[in-house]
């Protein structure tokens, strides 16, 4: 198992098993450009993007890999959110963890203003 816990993700048998390649994640987010940034939290930044192979809009969370908190957040979201399915929650579609650079891919949900 590497520093991102790839083996753990596969072992838990979550409802998703799609692992993005490095090229897919780079193309989906246009290289994590600043203008694709949707927001951030204490664990990482969220970028908008499109999976080109299926033309699906996604939100890609790139965790801060320099800190233990970022890697802890990656592990926590996989084990917690990966099991949840509810109409009011976005679905986790896949993941990637190349050289200690953890990412989670979610359905994109546009903001709805009243």
N, C-alpha and C positions, 0 to 999 in steps of 0.2 A: 504494500500500500504506500502511496506517495504522500507528500505533505498535505495534500488537499483531501485525502480520504476517498480517492476514486474507488478503491476496493470496497469500502464501506457502502457507498452508494449502490453498487451492483449487488452486494450481499443482502441489502434490506429489501430488495424486490419491490421497489416503489412502482407506482402506476405509470411511470415514464422510464424510458431507457435510452432516449435519444441523446447521443453524445455528439456535440458539435466538433467539427475539425477546426484547426486553427484558421484555415482559409475561410470557412463558413462564418465564423464569428467576426473576423476582420471585415469581410464584405458586408455582413448584415448591419454593422454599426458604422460603416464607412471609416474604419480605423479609430473608433472611439473619439470622433471629432467633438469639439466643444458645442457646436450647434445642435448635435444630436442628444445632448444631455437633458434629461427630463427632471432629475432631482437627485438627492443623496440622503443618506442617513449615517449613523455612526459606524456602519459596517462597510459601506461602499457607495458607488455612484450607479445610477440607472440611466441607460441610454435607450433611445428609440431606434428601431431598425426594422429591416425586412429580411426574412429568410428567402433568398433568391430562388432556391430550388422549388418552393411551393408558393411564392409570392404572399407570404403571411406576415402581417405586421406583428412585431414582438417588442417586449421590453426586456433588455438585457442588463442584469445587475452584475457589475464588476466589483468584486470585493477587494478591500485594501489588503493586499497580500504581504505587505511589509510588517503588519502587526498580528499578534496572536488574536486580537479582537476580531479582525477581519476574517481569519480562518475559522474562528469559533462561530461567527455569524453565518458563514457558509454551511458549516456542519449543522447548526441549529435550524436554518431554513429548510435544508433538505430533509432532516428528520421530522420537523414539525409540519411545515406547509406541504411537503411532498405527499403526505398522507391525506390531506384535507380536500374535500370536494364539496363545494357549496355554490349556489347561484350567485352569492354576493362576494365571492372570492375569485381572484384570477387563477387560472390553472398554470401550474408549472409544466413547461413543455420539454425541457431538457437541461443539460448542463455541459460544462467544459472545465477542464482544469489542466492547463498546459504549463509545465515548469513553474508550478506554484502560483498560477494566475487564475483563481477560481471565478467562474461565471455561472449564473443561473438564468434560464430563458423562460419568460412568462408570456402568456397571451397579452397583447397590448390592449389596454382599456383606456380610451380617450376620456379626458375630463368632461364631465357634464355639469354645466353651470345652470342654476335655476333661473 
